[in-house]
Amino acid sequence: MITTQEITIDSLNNKRLANLCGQFDENIRHIENQLKIDILSHGNIFRVTGDKLAISTANKVILSLYNLTLNQTIDLEQVHIVLQEFCMQKNDNFLDNTDDSYNHDYQIQTARKLIRPRGVNQNSYLAAIQEDDLSFGIGPAGTGKTYLAVASAIQALENDEVRRIILVRPAVEAGENLGFLPGDMSQKVDPYLRPMYDALYDMLGSDQVTKLIEQNLIEVAPLAFMRGRSLNESFLILDEAQNTTIEQMKMFLTRIGFGSKAVVTGDITQIDLPKGQKSGLIHCANILKKIDNISFTYFIPEDVVRHDLVKLIIEAYESENSD
């Protein structure tokens, strides 16, 4: 049933309203297109026409975005993420954002941005990282597994809970043979570790990341460099863990020292190991699931916080594999 409702923002701040609406009202147009509604704005009043449920969602999205204008610039990516936050989960477990208790529990403030969980699984994932010594985040690309783990590591370092962050990846090519890579050891392994750097730069800025790396407070290394080490008071993140062998996974997990915390992330649908070699992530998920202080969070396509097409592509591949 088509209806019309007015959404009123209590505080009239023209600068924040302009931030909310975006250039030429592009943010409002994106909300219209995604929810199939019409929005007419006049000052702090938004007149919304459409389906009743869509209007209710628009109300939550607009108010949530306006709250973010206090310390963030609103762009289309931010609008898209907030829309997904209210559309991805329509069950009783997903809390109403107007209450704000959902996000305050595990939100993380880094130097450049405020990071909040999007959906039940992300919230559970952050809770598990804070509460358990070893946490696993398993699921498709775009669900925030690595990003949230890096954010948690930065928070732990800034709160003096750990003395350093160690970010680890197996150097496995994704279905390609890249051949000889020029440069020194750092330059050779950097392409494999680039996603980790990207998350750090996004949260701290390149200058701060460079400074922390020079001070050895952040170490980014390929998995092979972990053998023989015992790492105390460290926050370890093993990314792309589906590409570890059983022996490599055991080696990494036994590096955890006193006062340390570890997070392992991976997507078991994108394994690039040689044919016939079993993934260490799949193996350890089966044998470690009953041990205390070890948690597993499983993400699904609905948790994807990238472009809508990413979720549809993942679902299409899963559908083909199940046929």
C-alpha positions as a LaTeX table, in Angstrom:
\begin{tabular}{lrrr}
\hline
Residue & $x$ (\AA) & $y$ (\AA) & $z$ (\AA) \\
\hline
Met1 & 0.00 & 0.00 & 0.00 \\
Ile2 & 1.37 & 3.39 & $-1.06$ \\
Thr3 & 1.38 & 6.06 & 1.62 \\
Thr4 & 3.14 & 9.32 & 2.49 \\
Gln5 & 4.92 & 10.21 & 5.70 \\
Glu6 & 7.02 & 13.12 & 6.89 \\
Ile7 & 10.42 & 12.56 & 8.51 \\
Thr8 & 11.56 & 15.50 & 10.63 \\
Ile9 & 15.11 & 15.99 & 11.86 \\
Asp10 & 14.93 & 17.77 & 15.19 \\
Ser11 & 18.04 & 19.96 & 14.95 \\
Leu12 & 18.21 & 22.27 & 11.95 \\
Asn13 & 21.87 & 22.51 & 10.93 \\
Asn14 & 22.25 & 23.49 & 7.28 \\
Lys15 & 25.82 & 22.26 & 6.99 \\
Arg16 & 24.94 & 18.81 & 8.33 \\
Leu17 & 21.80 & 18.64 & 6.19 \\
Ala18 & 23.86 & 19.43 & 3.07 \\
Asn19 & 26.30 & 16.69 & 4.10 \\
Leu20 & 23.40 & 14.26 & 4.50 \\
Cys21 & 21.82 & 15.05 & 1.13 \\
Gly22 & 25.09 & 15.11 & $-0.84$ \\
Gln23 & 25.99 & 17.09 & $-3.93$ \\
Phe24 & 22.86 & 17.69 & $-6.03$ \\
Asp25 & 21.00 & 15.49 & $-3.50$ \\
Glu26 & 22.79 & 12.40 & $-4.82$ \\
Asn27 & 22.61 & 10.63 & $-1.44$ \\
Ile28 & 18.83 & 11.14 & $-1.27$ \\
Arg29 & 18.44 & 9.94 & $-4.86$ \\
His30 & 20.37 & 6.77 & $-4.00$ \\
Ile31 & 18.05 & 6.06 & $-1.07$ \\
Glu32 & 15.06 & 6.61 & $-3.40$ \\
Asn33 & 16.41 & 4.19 & $-6.02$ \\
Gln34 & 17.30 & 1.47 & $-3.54$ \\
Leu35 & 14.01 & 1.58 & $-1.59$ \\
Lys36 & 11.75 & 2.40 & $-4.59$ \\
Ile37 & 10.32 & 5.50 & $-2.91$ \\
Asp38 & 10.03 & 9.24 & $-3.62$ \\
Ile39 & 11.58 & 11.81 & $-1.28$ \\
Leu40 & 10.92 & 15.55 & $-1.28$ \\
Ser41 & 13.10 & 17.52 & 1.12 \\
His42 & 12.49 & 20.99 & 2.49 \\
Gly43 & 14.93 & 22.09 & 5.17 \\
Asn44 & 14.83 & 19.53 & 7.95 \\
Ile45 & 11.59 & 17.89 & 6.71 \\
Phe46 & 11.62 & 14.93 & 4.32 \\
Arg47 & 8.31 & 13.95 & 2.71 \\
Val48 & 8.52 & 10.26 & 1.73 \\
Thr49 & 6.04 & 8.43 & $-0.52$ \\
Gly50 & 6.04 & 4.68 & $-1.08$ \\
Asp51 & 5.46 & 1.32 & 0.55 \\
Lys52 & 4.96 & 1.51 & 4.32 \\
Leu53 & 7.86 & $-0.83$ & 5.12 \\
Ala54 & 10.17 & 1.09 & 2.74 \\
Ile55 & 9.22 & 4.36 & 4.40 \\
Ser56 & 10.04 & 2.88 & 7.80 \\
Thr57 & 13.45 & 1.81 & 6.49 \\
Ala58 & 14.03 & 5.25 & 4.94 \\
Asn59 & 13.26 & 6.85 & 8.28 \\
Lys60 & 15.94 & 4.76 & 10.00 \\
Val61 & 18.47 & 5.34 & 7.21 \\
Ile62 & 18.01 & 9.12 & 7.10 \\
Leu63 & 18.21 & 9.53 & 10.88 \\
Ser64 & 21.24 & 7.23 & 11.08 \\
Leu65 & 23.05 & 9.12 & 8.32 \\
Tyr66 & 22.26 & 12.44 & 9.97 \\
Asn67 & 23.82 & 11.17 & 13.20 \\
Leu68 & 26.95 & 10.29 & 11.23 \\
Thr69 & 27.22 & 13.83 & 9.79 \\
Leu70 & 28.41 & 14.96 & 13.21 \\
Asn71 & 31.90 & 13.60 & 12.48 \\
Gln72 & 31.87 & 12.08 & 8.98 \\
Thr73 & 31.44 & 13.18 & 5.40 \\
Ile74 & 28.55 & 11.22 & 3.88 \\
Asp75 & 29.23 & 9.76 & 0.44 \\
Leu76 & 27.46 & 7.16 & $-1.69$ \\
Glu77 & 29.50 & 4.33 & $-0.19$ \\
Gln78 & 28.43 & 5.30 & 3.31 \\
Val79 & 24.79 & 5.58 & 2.20 \\
His80 & 25.03 & 2.13 & 0.60 \\
Ile81 & 26.47 & 0.57 & 3.77 \\
Val82 & 23.79 & 2.09 & 6.03 \\
Leu83 & 21.06 & 0.96 & 3.62 \\
Gln84 & 22.45 & $-2.57$ & 3.76 \\
Glu85 & 22.56 & $-2.41$ & 7.52 \\
Phe86 & 18.78 & $-2.01$ & 7.69 \\
Cys87 & 17.90 & $-4.20$ & 4.71 \\
Met88 & 20.19 & $-7.21$ & 5.20 \\
Gln89 & 18.50 & $-8.42$ & 8.38 \\
Lys90 & 14.74 & $-8.31$ & 8.86 \\
Asn91 & 14.47 & $-10.56$ & 11.90 \\
Asp92 & 14.03 & $-9.87$ & 15.60 \\
Asn93 & 17.74 & $-10.26$ & 16.28 \\
Phe94 & 18.65 & $-7.17$ & 14.31 \\
Leu95 & 18.30 & $-4.20$ & 16.61 \\
Asp96 & 16.80 & $-0.87$ & 15.64 \\
Asn97 & 19.56 & 1.65 & 14.98 \\
Thr98 & 17.54 & 4.52 & 16.43 \\
Asp99 & 18.25 & 2.92 & 19.81 \\
Asp100 & 22.00 & 3.04 & 19.00 \\
Ser101 & 22.79 & 0.42 & 21.69 \\
Tyr102 & 23.56 & $-2.09$ & 18.94 \\
Asn103 & 26.47 & $-0.13$ & 17.53 \\
His104 & 27.87 & 1.38 & 20.73 \\
Asp105 & 28.75 & $-2.01$ & 22.23 \\
Tyr106 & 31.53 & $-2.81$ & 19.77 \\
Gln107 & 32.19 & 0.32 & 17.75 \\
Ile108 & 35.86 & 1.15 & 17.18 \\
Gln109 & 37.24 & 4.67 & 16.81 \\
Thr110 & 40.48 & 4.84 & 14.83 \\
Ala111 & 42.48 & 7.92 & 13.88 \\
Arg112 & 40.51 & 8.52 & 10.68 \\
Lys113 & 37.09 & 6.95 & 11.13 \\
Leu114 & 34.51 & 5.35 & 13.38 \\
Ile115 & 33.99 & 1.66 & 12.59 \\
Arg116 & 30.71 & 0.02 & 13.52 \\
Pro117 & 29.41 & $-3.53$ & 13.00 \\
Arg118 & 26.92 & $-3.99$ & 10.16 \\
Gly119 & 24.52 & $-6.78$ & 10.97 \\
Val120 & 24.30 & $-9.55$ & 13.53 \\
Asn121 & 27.29 & $-11.56$ & 12.30 \\
Gln122 & 29.68 & $-8.61$ & 12.30 \\
Asn123 & 28.55 & $-7.71$ & 15.81 \\
Ser124 & 29.08 & $-11.31$ & 16.98 \\
Tyr125 & 32.48 & $-11.36$ & 15.27 \\
Leu126 & 33.69 & $-8.23$ & 17.09 \\
Ala127 & 32.34 & $-9.61$ & 20.38 \\
Ala128 & 34.23 & $-12.87$ & 19.82 \\
Ile129 & 37.49 & $-11.04$ & 19.00 \\
Gln130 & 37.25 & $-9.05$ & 22.23 \\
Glu131 & 36.31 & $-11.99$ & 24.42 \\
Asp132 & 38.33 & $-14.94$ & 23.06 \\
Asp133 & 42.06 & $-15.52$ & 22.63 \\
Leu134 & 41.58 & $-17.11$ & 19.20 \\
Ser135 & 38.80 & $-16.16$ & 16.78 \\
Phe136 & 37.95 & $-17.35$ & 13.28 \\
Gly137 & 36.00 & $-15.35$ & 10.70 \\
Ile138 & 34.94 & $-17.57$ & 7.80 \\
Gly139 & 32.86 & $-16.47$ & 4.82 \\
Pro140 & 32.76 & $-14.78$ & 1.42 \\
Ala141 & 34.65 & $-11.70$ & 0.29 \\
Gly142 & 33.25 & $-8.33$ & 1.28 \\
Thr143 & 31.85 & $-9.32$ & 4.67 \\
Gly144 & 34.39 & $-7.29$ & 6.66 \\
Lys145 & 36.37 & $-10.21$ & 8.12 \\
Thr146 & 39.83 & $-8.72$ & 7.64 \\
Tyr147 & 38.80 & $-5.08$ & 8.01 \\
Leu148 & 37.18 & $-5.60$ & 11.41 \\
Ala149 & 40.08 & $-7.76$ & 12.59 \\
Val150 & 42.57 & $-5.00$ & 11.69 \\
Ala151 & 40.37 & $-2.40$ & 13.43 \\
Ser152 & 40.29 & $-4.57$ & 16.56 \\
Ala153 & 44.07 & $-4.92$ & 16.44 \\
Ile154 & 44.56 & $-1.15$ & 16.19 \\
Gln155 & 42.22 & $-0.63$ & 19.14 \\
Ala156 & 44.12 & $-3.20$ & 21.23 \\
Leu157 & 47.44 & $-1.52$ & 20.41 \\
Glu158 & 46.16 & 1.97 & 21.23 \\
Asn159 & 44.70 & 0.69 & 24.54 \\
Asp160 & 48.06 & $-0.91$ & 25.47 \\
Glu161 & 46.45 & $-4.36$ & 25.53 \\
Val162 & 49.21 & $-5.62$ & 23.21 \\
Arg163 & 52.68 & $-4.35$ & 22.34 \\
Arg164 & 52.52 & $-4.92$ & 18.58 \\
Ile165 & 50.36 & $-6.03$ & 15.66 \\
Ile166 & 51.49 & $-8.82$ & 13.33 \\
Leu167 & 49.60 & $-9.21$ & 10.06 \\
Val168 & 50.23 & $-12.45$ & 8.18 \\
Arg169 & 49.23 & $-13.89$ & 4.82 \\
Pro170 & 50.23 & $-17.03$ & 2.91 \\
Ala171 & 52.01 & $-16.09$ & $-0.34$ \\
Val172 & 49.78 & $-18.10$ & $-2.67$ \\
Glu173 & 48.89 & $-16.87$ & $-6.15$ \\
Ala174 & 45.16 & $-16.75$ & $-6.93$ \\
Gly175 & 45.00 & $-19.18$ & $-9.84$ \\
Glu176 & 47.83 & $-17.45$ & $-11.72$ \\
Asn177 & 51.54 & $-17.95$ & $-12.21$ \\
Leu178 & 53.12 & $-14.54$ & $-11.70$ \\
Gly179 & 56.60 & $-15.80$ & $-12.42$ \\
Phe180 & 59.69 & $-13.95$ & $-11.20$ \\
Leu181 & 59.00 & $-10.82$ & $-9.14$ \\
Pro182 & 61.76 & $-8.17$ & $-9.13$ \\
Gly183 & 63.10 & $-6.34$ & $-6.07$ \\
Asp184 & 64.18 & $-7.21$ & $-2.55$ \\
Met185 & 62.27 & $-9.54$ & $-0.22$ \\
Ser186 & 59.91 & $-6.80$ & 0.96 \\
Gln187 & 59.04 & $-5.80$ & $-2.61$ \\
Lys188 & 58.48 & $-9.44$ & $-3.59$ \\
Val189 & 55.94 & $-10.14$ & $-0.84$ \\
Asp190 & 54.19 & $-6.74$ & $-0.80$ \\
Pro191 & 51.67 & $-7.67$ & $-3.56$ \\
Tyr192 & 50.38 & $-10.54$ & $-1.42$ \\
Leu193 & 50.03 & $-8.30$ & 1.65 \\
Arg194 & 48.52 & $-5.26$ & $-0.09$ \\
Pro195 & 44.95 & $-5.76$ & 1.27 \\
Met196 & 46.34 & $-5.57$ & 4.80 \\
Tyr197 & 48.11 & $-2.30$ & 4.03 \\
Asp198 & 44.92 & $-0.93$ & 2.46 \\
Ala199 & 42.94 & $-1.50$ & 5.67 \\
Leu200 & 45.67 & 0.13 & 7.77 \\
Tyr201 & 45.90 & 3.17 & 5.49 \\
Asp202 & 42.13 & 3.58 & 5.54 \\
Met203 & 42.01 & 3.64 & 9.35 \\
Leu204 & 45.25 & 5.41 & 10.29 \\
Gly205 & 46.59 & 7.17 & 7.21 \\
Ser206 & 49.81 & 6.33 & 5.37 \\
Asp207 & 52.10 & 8.53 & 7.51 \\
Gln208 & 50.97 & 6.95 & 10.78 \\
Val209 & 51.20 & 3.42 & 9.34 \\
Thr210 & 54.74 & 4.09 & 8.09 \\
Lys211 & 55.73 & 5.41 & 11.51 \\
Leu212 & 54.31 & 2.36 & 13.33 \\
Ile213 & 56.03 & $-0.03$ & 10.91 \\
Glu214 & 59.37 & 1.77 & 11.39 \\
Gln215 & 58.92 & 1.44 & 15.18 \\
Asn216 & 58.17 & $-2.30$ & 14.75 \\
Leu217 & 54.76 & $-1.79$ & 16.35 \\
Ile218 & 53.16 & $-3.14$ & 13.17 \\
Glu219 & 54.75 & $-6.03$ & 11.29 \\
Val220 & 53.39 & $-7.28$ & 7.98 \\
Ala221 & 54.87 & $-10.61$ & 6.91 \\
Pro222 & 54.26 & $-13.71$ & 4.79 \\
Leu223 & 53.32 & $-16.84$ & 6.70 \\
Ala224 & 56.65 & $-18.54$ & 5.98 \\
Phe225 & 58.39 & $-15.96$ & 8.18 \\
Met226 & 56.46 & $-17.13$ & 11.27 \\
Arg227 & 58.24 & $-20.47$ & 11.70 \\
Gly228 & 60.33 & $-20.71$ & 14.85 \\
Arg229 & 58.90 & $-17.60$ & 16.49 \\
Ser230 & 57.00 & $-17.33$ & 19.79 \\
Leu231 & 54.96 & $-14.14$ & 19.92 \\
Asn232 & 54.00 & $-12.70$ & 23.31 \\
Glu233 & 51.78 & $-9.65$ & 23.90 \\
Ser234 & 50.94 & $-9.46$ & 20.20 \\
Phe235 & 47.77 & $-9.21$ & 18.13 \\
Leu236 & 48.14 & $-11.67$ & 15.26 \\
Ile237 & 45.92 & $-11.74$ & 12.17 \\
Leu238 & 46.20 & $-14.52$ & 9.60 \\
Asp239 & 44.34 & $-13.47$ & 6.46 \\
Glu240 & 43.39 & $-15.67$ & 3.47 \\
Ala241 & 43.81 & $-18.67$ & 5.76 \\
Gln242 & 41.99 & $-20.97$ & 3.32 \\
Asn243 & 45.31 & $-21.04$ & 1.42 \\
Thr244 & 47.29 & $-22.53$ & 4.29 \\
Thr245 & 48.17 & $-26.19$ & 4.42 \\
Ile246 & 47.38 & $-28.21$ & 7.54 \\
Glu247 & 51.05 & $-27.98$ & 8.59 \\
Gln248 & 51.17 & $-24.21$ & 8.04 \\
Met249 & 48.00 & $-23.64$ & 10.05 \\
Lys250 & 49.33 & $-25.70$ & 12.96 \\
Met251 & 52.60 & $-23.78$ & 12.78 \\
Phe252 & 50.80 & $-20.40$ & 12.93 \\
Leu253 & 48.43 & $-21.33$ & 15.75 \\
Thr254 & 51.30 & $-22.59$ & 17.89 \\
Arg255 & 53.06 & $-19.19$ & 17.59 \\
Ile256 & 50.50 & $-17.64$ & 19.99 \\
Gly257 & 52.30 & $-16.56$ & 23.16 \\
Phe258 & 51.36 & $-15.14$ & 26.56 \\
Gly259 & 49.18 & $-12.04$ & 26.46 \\
Ser260 & 48.54 & $-12.50$ & 22.75 \\
Lys261 & 45.36 & $-12.63$ & 20.72 \\
Ala262 & 44.90 & $-14.15$ & 17.25 \\
Val263 & 42.29 & $-13.79$ & 14.53 \\
Val264 & 42.14 & $-16.08$ & 11.50 \\
Thr265 & 40.10 & $-15.12$ & 8.44 \\
Gly266 & 39.34 & $-16.91$ & 5.20 \\
Asp267 & 36.88 & $-17.89$ & 2.50 \\
Ile268 & 36.70 & $-21.66$ & 2.03 \\
Thr269 & 35.05 & $-21.23$ & $-1.40$ \\
Gln270 & 38.21 & $-19.59$ & $-2.82$ \\
Ile271 & 41.03 & $-22.05$ & $-2.16$ \\
Asp272 & 44.10 & $-21.60$ & $-4.39$ \\
Leu273 & 46.18 & $-24.48$ & $-3.06$ \\
Pro274 & 47.44 & $-27.13$ & $-5.49$ \\
Lys275 & 44.79 & $-29.67$ & $-6.42$ \\
Gly276 & 44.46 & $-32.43$ & $-3.84$ \\
Gln277 & 45.99 & $-30.42$ & $-0.98$ \\
Lys278 & 43.62 & $-29.93$ & 1.96 \\
Ser279 & 43.05 & $-26.46$ & 3.37 \\
Gly280 & 44.38 & $-25.91$ & 6.88 \\
Leu281 & 41.41 & $-23.64$ & 7.60 \\
Ile282 & 38.84 & $-26.36$ & 6.84 \\
His283 & 40.84 & $-28.90$ & 8.83 \\
Cys284 & 41.24 & $-26.76$ & 11.97 \\
Ala285 & 37.58 & $-25.64$ & 11.89 \\
Asn286 & 36.65 & $-29.28$ & 12.33 \\
Ile287 & 39.12 & $-30.20$ & 15.09 \\
Leu288 & 39.12 & $-26.99$ & 17.19 \\
Lys289 & 35.41 & $-26.18$ & 17.36 \\
Lys290 & 34.90 & $-27.65$ & 20.85 \\
Ile291 & 37.85 & $-25.94$ & 22.56 \\
Asp292 & 37.07 & $-23.14$ & 25.03 \\
Asn293 & 38.30 & $-19.61$ & 24.23 \\
Ile294 & 38.18 & $-20.38$ & 20.50 \\
Ser295 & 35.25 & $-18.91$ & 18.54 \\
Phe296 & 34.02 & $-19.33$ & 14.98 \\
Thr297 & 31.90 & $-16.73$ & 13.17 \\
Tyr298 & 30.45 & $-17.82$ & 9.82 \\
Phe299 & 29.44 & $-15.08$ & 7.39 \\
Ile300 & 26.90 & $-15.48$ & 4.57 \\
Pro301 & 26.32 & $-13.57$ & 1.28 \\
Glu302 & 23.72 & $-11.37$ & 3.02 \\
Asp303 & 26.55 & $-10.00$ & 5.19 \\
Val304 & 28.42 & $-8.55$ & 2.19 \\
Val305 & 28.92 & $-4.79$ & 2.61 \\
Arg306 & 30.36 & $-4.05$ & $-0.82$ \\
His307 & 28.47 & $-3.24$ & $-4.02$ \\
Asp308 & 25.12 & $-5.04$ & $-4.42$ \\
Leu309 & 26.56 & $-6.93$ & $-7.39$ \\
Val310 & 29.15 & $-8.63$ & $-5.15$ \\
Lys311 & 26.43 & $-10.32$ & $-3.12$ \\
Leu312 & 24.57 & $-11.39$ & $-6.27$ \\
Ile313 & 27.76 & $-12.77$ & $-7.83$ \\
Ile314 & 28.56 & $-14.79$ & $-4.69$ \\
Glu315 & 25.02 & $-16.19$ & $-4.61$ \\
Ala316 & 25.23 & $-17.13$ & $-8.32$ \\
Tyr317 & 28.46 & $-19.08$ & $-7.80$ \\
Glu318 & 27.05 & $-20.82$ & $-4.72$ \\
Ser319 & 23.92 & $-21.75$ & $-6.67$ \\
Glu320 & 25.98 & $-23.27$ & $-9.49$ \\
Asn321 & 28.14 & $-25.27$ & $-7.06$ \\
Ser322 & 25.05 & $-26.69$ & $-5.34$ \\
Asp323 & 23.49 & $-27.88$ & $-8.63$ \\
\hline
\end{tabular}
